[in-house]
Amino acid sequence: MVTRRSFMRQLGVAGAAGVYFGETLIAGTAQADVRVKPPAKAPSKVWLDANENSAGPPASAIEAMVQNAPHAWRYHFDEFGEFARLIAASEQISPAQVLFGVGSSEVIASAIGAFTSESKPMITASPTYDIIVQLARAMGKAVVEIPLTAPQWSYPVKLLAEEAKKAGGGMIYLCNPNNPTGSITSVEDVRWLVGNLPPDTVLLVDEAYLEFADPAKVESAIKYVREDKSVVVTRTFSKIYGMAGVRAGFGCARPDLISAMNPFMDNVIPYLGVRAAMAALQEKSTLVPERRKNNARIRTELCQWLDQNKVRYIPSQANFVMIDVKRDVREFSGAMFREGVAVGRPFPPLNTMLRVTIGSAADMQRFRQAFLKVYSA
């Protein structure tokens, strides 16, 4: 039986092994060391390796962190309820359907602890956010991986449901848009999966990148939380809100699913993160559309440039693009780093595909210059 204490010990082991939710800790390339220990006179780098948002936190979030910094000596347990209420109001659910964590990663980890075991697997498609898969295996959980459906790079929902039925339950993990491909699983396919979940099966939809996607092509699975389905949806303030270093995220689910996950949560997140996230939520109706539009414009410009140079890529609905460099991506990313541009780590089995984050217009100009030099070498 996994208790909260033993679960946290397992997370400690996984973290020490470099597999727990650190994009750069498992990169296996030069930029990992520089990220952790930058040299005193480090040259200017363009960081396009971890799907961060160079727009940064909105001004309101920065102001909230500055104003509340003197009060960060307390945990502020008494104020966390207001954060849950604001999230609930934003997503049109009840506070009892909200669980917040240190980024959405903690919430996903709690779902792995609550809904999977040695016999009831975490079922997903590959490639996806592989750190989740590594974590589940490090915890001794059963894992089933099925290839994404070509050429759409979507989740094969019927096969996922079949595997859950064969196993007698478990948890299906679906990242939408998917990391690292940037592809989406259609509204119709997600609807089918929710309607055909086998008994004792929970669907977790990771929506870390949802706000970047075209609303005409994808919709949030939180609608199924409102309908009391066996669905957990996770979100983060790390991506479109530009607060990866703040560490704030949340999950939405039925109260009974929240109760099952809660024992695996620490139930304390950084106070300044809470305040920053609360301030950012007040701007959601204008901030998210503006940033989505800007990201889409720069992403489109990159893809058009790739088309002009006859470089193949996977069409993306996120803040990154997977590009086929036609060689070992480890070698390619190392050469890019030497040119001053940090790009994404490998995602086997896509060993020739390079994931590049969408940065500012200036960042992407630096990327294009470095990419052409390395690609043509």
C-alpha positions in Angstrom: 0.0 0.0 0.0 1.3 3.4 -0.9 1.0 6.0 1.8 1.7 9.7 1.5 4.9 9.3 3.4 6.2 6.4 1.2 5.0 8.2 -1.9 7.0 11.3 -1.0 10.1 9.1 -0.4 9.6 7.6 -3.8 9.5 11.1 -5.3 12.7 11.9 -3.5 14.3 8.9 -5.1 13.0 9.8 -8.5 14.2 13.4 -8.1 17.7 12.2 -7.1 17.7 10.1 -10.3 16.9 13.2 -12.3 13.5 12.1 -13.6 11.1 14.2 -11.6 9.7 17.1 -13.6 12.9 18.8 -14.6 13.2 19.5 -18.3 16.9 20.2 -18.1 17.8 17.7 -15.4 17.4 14.8 -17.9 18.5 16.6 -21.0 21.8 14.8 -21.1 23.3 17.7 -23.1 25.6 20.7 -22.3 22.8 23.1 -21.6 21.7 21.1 -18.5 24.9 22.0 -16.7 24.7 25.6 -17.7 21.1 25.9 -16.6 22.0 24.5 -13.1 25.3 26.3 -12.7 25.7 29.2 -15.1 29.2 30.5 -15.5 30.0 33.9 -14.0 30.4 35.5 -17.4 28.0 33.4 -19.4 27.4 34.6 -22.9 24.0 35.7 -23.9 21.9 32.6 -24.7 18.5 32.2 -26.3 16.6 29.7 -24.2 14.2 27.7 -26.4 14.6 24.4 -24.6 11.9 24.1 -22.0 8.7 25.6 -23.4 9.0 28.6 -21.2 7.2 31.8 -22.1 9.6 34.7 -22.6 6.8 37.2 -22.2 7.2 36.5 -18.5 4.7 37.1 -15.7 2.1 39.9 -16.3 2.8 43.1 -14.5 0.0 42.5 -12.0 1.6 39.2 -11.0 5.0 40.8 -10.5 3.5 43.6 -8.4 1.7 41.0 -6.3 4.9 39.2 -5.6 6.8 42.4 -4.7 4.0 43.6 -2.4 3.7 40.2 -0.6 7.4 39.3 -0.4 7.7 40.7 3.2 4.9 38.3 4.3 6.5 35.2 2.8 7.8 34.1 6.2 4.4 32.4 6.8 2.9 29.4 5.0 -0.4 31.3 4.8 -2.6 28.1 5.1 -5.6 30.3 5.9 -5.4 32.1 2.5 -5.2 29.1 0.2 -9.0 28.6 0.2 -9.4 31.9 -1.6 -7.1 30.7 -4.4 -9.3 27.6 -4.8 -12.4 29.8 -4.9 -10.8 32.0 -7.6 -9.9 29.0 -9.8 -13.3 27.6 -9.3 -15.0 30.8 -10.4 -12.6 31.0 -13.4 -13.5 27.5 -14.6 -17.2 27.6 -13.5 -16.9 24.7 -11.0 -17.1 24.5 -7.3 -14.1 24.9 -4.9 -14.6 21.3 -3.9 -13.6 20.3 -7.4 -10.2 22.1 -7.2 -6.9 20.8 -6.1 -3.9 23.2 -6.5 -0.2 22.2 -6.4 3.4 23.2 -7.1 2.8 23.4 -10.8 0.4 21.0 -12.5 3.2 18.4 -12.1 2.4 17.8 -8.5 -1.3 17.3 -9.3 -0.4 14.8 -12.0 1.9 12.9 -9.6 -0.9 12.7 -7.0 -3.2 11.2 -9.7 -0.6 8.5 -10.4 -0.4 7.7 -6.7 -4.2 7.6 -6.4 -5.3 5.8 -9.5 -2.5 3.4 -10.6 -0.8 0.4 -9.0 1.3 -2.6 -9.9 -1.8 -4.1 -11.6 -3.8 -1.0 -12.7 -1.6 0.8 -15.1 -1.0 4.3 -16.3 -2.0 4.1 -20.0 -0.8 6.6 -22.5 0.5 7.2 -26.0 4.1 7.7 -27.0 5.8 10.0 -27.4 4.3 12.2 -24.8 5.5 14.0 -21.6 7.9 11.2 -20.8 8.9 12.5 -17.4 5.4 11.4 -16.3 6.0 7.9 -17.6 9.4 7.7 -15.9 7.9 8.9 -12.6 5.2 6.2 -12.8 7.8 3.5 -13.4 10.1 4.8 -10.7 7.2 4.4 -8.3 6.7 0.8 -9.3 3.5 1.4 -11.2 2.5 -0.5 -14.3 2.7 1.5 -17.5 1.3 0.8 -20.9 2.4 2.9 -23.9 0.8 2.9 -27.4 2.2 4.8 -30.4 0.4 8.1 -31.3 -1.8 7.8 -34.4 0.0 8.8 -37.6 -0.1 11.2 -39.4 -2.2 13.4 -37.0 0.0 12.5 -34.0 -3.2 12.2 -31.9 -4.0 9.8 -29.1 -5.5 6.4 -30.2 -8.5 6.7 -27.9 -10.1 3.4 -28.7 -6.8 1.5 -28.1 -6.4 3.4 -24.8 -9.8 2.3 -23.7 -9.2 -1.3 -24.7 -6.0 -1.4 -22.6 -7.8 0.0 -19.6 -10.6 -2.6 -20.0 -8.1 -5.4 -20.2 -6.3 -4.2 -17.1 -9.5 -3.8 -15.1 -9.0 -0.1 -14.7 -6.3 2.4 -14.0 -5.5 5.9 -15.3 -5.3 7.1 -18.9 -3.0 10.1 -19.4 -3.7 12.3 -22.4 -1.7 15.5 -23.0 -3.7 17.9 -25.2 -2.0 19.7 -27.0 0.6 17.0 -26.7 4.2 17.5 -25.5 6.5 17.1 -27.4 4.6 17.0 -30.7 2.3 20.0 -30.3 -0.5 18.1 -31.9 -4.0 17.8 -30.6 -6.5 15.0 -30.0 -9.8 16.0 -31.6 -12.8 17.2 -29.6 -14.7 14.2 -31.0 -12.1 11.7 -29.9 -11.9 13.1 -26.4 -15.7 13.0 -26.2 -15.7 9.4 -27.3 -13.1 8.4 -24.7 -15.0 10.1 -21.9 -18.1 8.3 -22.9 -16.4 4.9 -23.1 -14.2 4.8 -20.1 -14.1 1.3 -18.6 -15.1 0.8 -15.0 -12.5 1.9 -12.4 -10.7 4.1 -15.0 -9.9 7.7 -14.6 -9.0 9.9 -17.6 -6.4 12.6 -16.8 -6.2 15.4 -19.4 -3.0 17.5 -19.1 -3.9 20.9 -20.5 -0.6 22.7 -19.8 -0.6 24.1 -23.3 -4.3 24.4 -24.0 -4.4 28.2 -23.8 -2.0 28.4 -26.8 -4.3 26.3 -29.1 -6.9 27.6 -31.5 -10.3 27.5 -29.6 -11.9 26.5 -32.9 -9.9 23.2 -32.9 -9.8 22.1 -29.3 -11.8 22.6 -26.1 -11.1 22.1 -22.5 -12.1 18.8 -20.9 -13.2 20.7 -17.8 -16.6 20.5 -19.3 -16.6 16.8 -18.3 -15.7 17.8 -14.7 -18.8 19.9 -14.7 -20.7 16.8 -15.8 -19.3 14.7 -13.0 -17.4 12.3 -15.3 -14.3 10.3 -14.2 -12.0 13.0 -15.5 -9.2 15.0 -14.0 -7.9 18.1 -15.8 -4.7 19.8 -14.9 -3.5 23.3 -15.8 -0.5 25.4 -15.0 0.5 29.0 -14.7 4.0 28.1 -16.1 3.2 28.4 -19.8 0.8 31.0 -21.2 1.0 33.1 -17.9 4.9 33.0 -18.2 5.5 31.9 -14.6 7.5 28.7 -14.8 9.7 29.7 -11.9 6.7 30.6 -9.7 5.4 27.0 -9.5 1.7 27.2 -9.4 -0.9 24.9 -11.0 -4.1 23.1 -10.3 -6.4 20.2 -11.1 -10.1 20.0 -11.5 -12.2 16.8 -10.8 -15.2 15.4 -9.0 -14.9 15.8 -5.2 -14.4 12.1 -4.7 -11.5 12.1 -7.1 -10.0 15.1 -5.4 -10.3 13.3 -2.1 -8.5 10.3 -3.5 -5.6 12.5 -4.8 -5.4 14.8 -1.8 -3.4 12.4 0.5 -0.6 12.5 -2.0 -0.4 16.3 -2.1 1.8 18.4 0.2 -1.1 21.0 0.3 1.4 23.9 0.6 2.6 25.9 -2.4 4.8 29.0 -2.5 2.9 31.9 -1.1 4.3 34.3 -3.7 3.2 31.9 -6.4 -0.4 31.9 -5.0 -0.5 35.7 -5.0 1.0 36.0 -8.5 -1.5 33.4 -9.9 -4.4 35.1 -8.2 -3.4 38.4 -9.8 -2.9 36.8 -13.2 -6.3 35.2 -13.1 -7.9 38.7 -12.9 -6.4 39.3 -16.4 -7.4 36.0 -17.9 -10.1 37.3 -20.3 -7.6 39.7 -22.0 -4.2 38.2 -21.3 -4.8 34.7 -22.6 -6.2 35.7 -26.0 -3.5 38.3 -26.5 -0.7 35.9 -25.7 -2.3 33.1 -27.8 -2.5 35.5 -30.8 1.1 36.6 -30.4 2.4 33.0 -30.0 0.4 31.9 -33.1 1.8 34.7 -35.2 5.4 34.0 -34.3 4.9 30.2 -34.7 3.3 30.7 -38.1 6.2 32.8 -39.2 8.6 30.1 -38.1 6.6 27.4 -39.9 6.5 29.4 -43.1 10.2 29.9 -42.9 10.7 26.1 -42.5 8.4 25.5 -45.5 10.5 27.9 -47.6 13.6 26.0 -46.6 11.9 22.6 -47.2 12.4 21.5 -43.6 9.8 19.1 -42.3 8.0 19.7 -39.0 4.9 18.6 -37.1 2.1 21.3 -37.2 1.7 22.6 -33.7 -1.0 24.1 -31.5 1.3 24.8 -28.6 4.2 27.1 -27.9 6.8 24.8 -29.5 7.4 23.0 -32.8 9.0 19.6 -33.5 11.4 19.9 -36.5 13.0 17.0 -38.4 16.7 17.8 -38.5 17.5 14.5 -40.3 20.3 13.5 -37.9 20.8 12.6 -34.2 19.1 15.4 -32.3 21.7 15.2 -29.5 24.5 16.1 -31.9 22.3 18.9 -33.5 21.2 20.4 -30.2 24.8 20.5 -28.9 25.9 22.4 -32.1 22.9 24.8 -31.6 24.0 25.4 -28.1 27.5 26.3 -29.2 25.9 28.9 -31.5 24.2 30.5 -28.5 20.7 28.9 -28.8 19.5 26.2 -26.3 16.9 23.9 -27.9 14.9 20.9 -26.6 16.2 17.6 -25.4 15.6 14.2 -27.2 12.2 12.6 -27.2 12.8 8.9 -28.2 11.8 7.4 -30.5 11.7 10.7 -32.5 15.5 10.8 -32.4 15.8 13.1 -35.4 13.1 15.5 -34.2 14.1 18.8 -32.5 11.7 20.5 -30.2 12.1 24.2 -30.2 10.1 26.6 -28.0 8.5 29.7 -29.6 10.3 32.7 -28.1 10.1 36.4 -29.0 10.5 37.6 -32.5 14.1 38.4 -31.7 14.7 35.0 -30.2 13.4 33.3 -33.3 15.6 35.3 -35.5 18.6 34.1 -33.5 17.2 30.6 -33.8 16.8 30.8 -37.6 20.4 32.1 -38.1 21.9 29.3 -35.9 19.6 26.6 -37.3 20.6 27.3 -40.9 24.3 27.2 -40.0 24.0 23.9 -38.2 21.4 22.3 -40.5 23.6 23.1 -43.6 26.9 21.9 -42.0 
